[in-house]
């Protein structure tokens, strides 16, 4: 039987993001539970953050063998240490290996050898400032950062691919000697923009939802490879040590 990965997703509907089946059509199965997040603001995150453990337990009861919190800003907004605490709480609640979207983008950037990064986001400035602090605490140099000013859940998914490519090109142009590009927000539909953006700029591109799936499947023994979706998915990196309950 295919291993099952449980996803805790921000929207109330609790649907599995479509990138999962695109990247990994076989070899792993995904299930999801929704948090009901409505606003991409600190107040919005505060309103749902205490629901995460309950959703994790529900997914474990449905057969999940690993867990991923699918919300970048939801996991970085209180800082690097809090993201680590979230992973530990997921593991403690379920006894399962766990990751978060913020951990995934950090692991992906590190796997690609990126330290100096140009960042494009969906976010408002307050959330961007928190992302900058998170990335710096994780050891990265943020060479440029620009957000789209979106604070309502669902709106990021309407940003067209052309606008995302343009955003990536702008932040890269503003960041001399950047070694990679990060597109941050799980709501942005970035899977189809990675390859053209990597070709245009000549550096690796990491984005939230694809990176989260890459990190999540590695927790259940998949190597993460997905040919045709950019440099990260050509790596086939060895799975990292899993976060589990002690």
Secondary structure, DSSP 4 states (H G I P E B T S, - for coil): --EEEEEEESSTT-PPPTHHHHH-SSSEEEEEEE----BSSHHHHHHHGGGHHHHHHHHHHTT-SEEEEE-HHHHHTT-HHHHHHHHHHHHHHHSSEEEEHHHHHHHHHHHTT--EEEEEES--HHHHHHHHHHHHHTT-EEEEEEE----BTTSGGGS-HHHHHHHHHHHHHTSTT--EEEEE-TTS--TTTHHHHHHHHSSEEEEHHHHHHHHHHHTTT-----TTS-SGGG--PPPPPPB---
